Amino acid sequence: MQICFVPASSPDFRMLAAKLDAYYFELVGEIQNRYAEPNRPENMTALAVAYEAEVPVGCGAWKRLDEKTAELKRLYVLPAYRRRGAARALMAALEADAAAAGIRQMILETAVNTTDSHKLYLSAGYQIRDYYGSPAGAENCLCFHKNL
């Protein structure tokens, strides 16, 4: 597994992010449209792609919110490549990159019905936190945080 930081123009990142958007649209419907602008690659601080044998299999990003806080964004792994460590590798690389930039706390949100994601975040040291104002609304989100 290789993790590469990529520019916002990366075709691999954009392809994976489009698959993530389609996945969330299936899960939550029209609510996903509220994320179009905030989730644009150009709005992220750093973007990464996971490669397995040169195949782009997953993506993730982080976005600076203030001096010490960032949001983990766009974490996605293609279904055929899940449970092989790509999501954990992406999270570790993104957290290390954010910490090197002075970030001390990472926050994130996911849909309330993505229980596999919840398990992943909890096992990676994240804790459930109060809703912090994402576009989906509190009734649709479960939020997490982790000190870096």
N, C-alpha and C positions, 0 to 999 in steps of 0.2 A: 504494500500500500504506500503510495507516494502522495503527499499533500503539497500542492503548489498554490502560492498566492498569485492571483491573476488580476488583470485590470478589469474595469467595468465593461469593457468591450468584448471580453472573452466569449467566444461562441459556445464553448463548453459550459461555462457558468450559465449563460443565458438559456441554453437548451435544458439544463437541469432545473433551473428556476421556473421555466415554463411548465415542466412536468410537475413541480411542486405546486404551482398555482392550479393546475388542472386537478391534482389530488385534493387540495383544499376545497376547490369548487364542488367536487363530489361530496365532500364531508359536510360543508357548511352552507353551500349554495351561494346566493347573491351577496352574503356578508363578505365573501372573499373580494369582491370588487372594491370594498372600502380600503383595501391594502395596496391598490395599484400604485399610487404615488409614493407612499412611504417605503415601499419595497423595491423601488427602482434601484438597479445596481449602482447608479451614479450617486445615490443617497447613502451608500454604505461607506464606512471608513476603510474596511479591508474585506476582500473576498477570497475564498479558497475553493479549490476543486480537489477531490480525491480521485486518484487514478489507480486502477488495478490492471496491470499488464498494458499500460498506455490507454486504457478505456476509461473515459470519465464516468465515475459511478456515483459520485455524491458531491454536494456543495454546501457551503455555509458562509456566513459573513458576520461581522460585528459593526455596530454603529455607535459612535461616541454620543452620549447624551449630555454629559457635563464633564468637568475636570477628572472625576474619579469613577464615573459610572458609564457603562456601555450596555447595549442590548445585543444579545446573540440572535441572529436573524438567519432566515433562509436555509436552515439545516434540513437536508434531504438526501436520502440514498435511494437509488433505484431499487425496486422490490427484489429483483433477482440477485442483488448484492448485499442485502441486509443480513445482519447477524454475522458479519465477518470483520467487524471492528472499524468500519469506515466512519460511522457517526462519532464514535469515541475519538478516533484519530483527528477528525475535523475539529471537534470541540476542544481537544487539548491544544492543537495548533492555534486556533483562534483565541483561546484564553491566554496562551503564552504571548502571542502577538499583542493582545490588548494590555496585558500586564507590563510588557516592555514599553508600551506607550503611556504608562502611568495609570492605567485603569486599575481600580481596586475592588470593584464590584461589577459582576455581570448579572443582568436580569434578562428574562425572556418570558414569552407567553406562547401558549399553544392552545389548540381547541380543546374544550372540555372532554370531547369524545376520543381523543388520541391517547388511549391508555398505554400503548407501548412506548410512546414518547415520554409520558409521565414517569414510567419505570426507568427509562434510560436516564432522565435528568436526575431523579432521586439517587440512582446508583452512582452517578458521577459527582455527587456531593451538593447538588442543588437542593434548596428547601422551598416549600410552597410559601408564597408571600401574598400580600394583598394586591388586588387589581391596581394597575398603575396608569390606566387611561388609554388603552389601545383602541384602534378604530372599531373593533368588533363589538365592544361592550362587555361589561362584567359577566353577564349571564352566559356568554359564549366562550370565555377564556379561563384558563388556569395559568397563573403566573408563578414564576420561580426566581430565586436569586442565589448567588454564590459569591462568597468573598474570594478574591484571587490572591 
